[in-house]
Amino acid sequence: MIHPKEEKTVLMVKPDGVKRGLVGEIISRIERRGLKIISLEMIQATREQIDGHYPKDEVWIRRLGEKTLKNYETFKVDVKEAMGTTDSMEIGKQVRSWLLDYMTSGPMVKMIIKGIHSIEMARKLVGKSLPAEAEMGTIRGDFSVDSATAANRDKRAIHNLVHASETQGEAENEIGMWFALEDIYDYKRAEEDIMF
C-alpha cells in the first residue's frame, strides 16, 4: 500500500466547464485544499478515447439505465414514451452514447492530482454527480444547474462540469490511458512540511 500522501487521481474539466470559464476556479479549489497538480493539459478528446474511458461492461451500463429509470419514476415521466423502452440495459446504452457526444463536444482540461487521500478529497470537492444533489460549496453544487430529468428529456448527458476518478483502480486506469510518464511532474509544495 502506498503512503496516503502519494495517492494520485484524475480530474477532468468537461467541455461545459471549459466553455463556462471555470478552469481557473476549479484549479484554485484543488490547490487551496492542499492537493497538488502534477500533470495538466487541455485536449480535444476523440470519440474512441472517450469510448475507452467509460466502462463497457453490462453492470455499469445497466446501472446508468437504472438511474434513468429511477429519475423518471421520481419525476413521474413516462419512460416508455421518453426513451422508447423500459429495459435498463437499452436505456443505459443510450445514456452512454450521450456521454460520448458530450465529452467530445469541445476541449477539456485533464489533470493528475496528488496528495493525501486525493481520490476522496477530489470527489468531495467535485460533489455528487447529479447537480441537484451536490452540496453547496462543491464545484457542482456551486456552478452546475443541470438536472437528470432535463438531460434525459433532451436526450443528452448531464452537464456537470467535471469528472473525478471514483476508485484507486479507476484512477490508475485513467492515468495510464490519458497521461504519458514524461508529462507527469512531481515536486514539493512549500507548505507540505507544515500540513503533514
Secondary structure, 3 states (H helix, E strand, C coil): CCCHHHCEEEEEECHHHHHCCCHHHHHHHHHHCCCEEEEEEEECCCHHHHHHHCCCCHHHHHHHHHHHHHHHHHCCCCHHHHHCCCCHHHHHHHHHHHHHHHHCCCCEEEEEEECCCHHHHHHHHHCCCCHHHCCCCCHHHHHCCCCHHHHHHCCCCCCCCEEECCCHHHHHHHHHHHCCHHHCCCCCCCCHHHHC
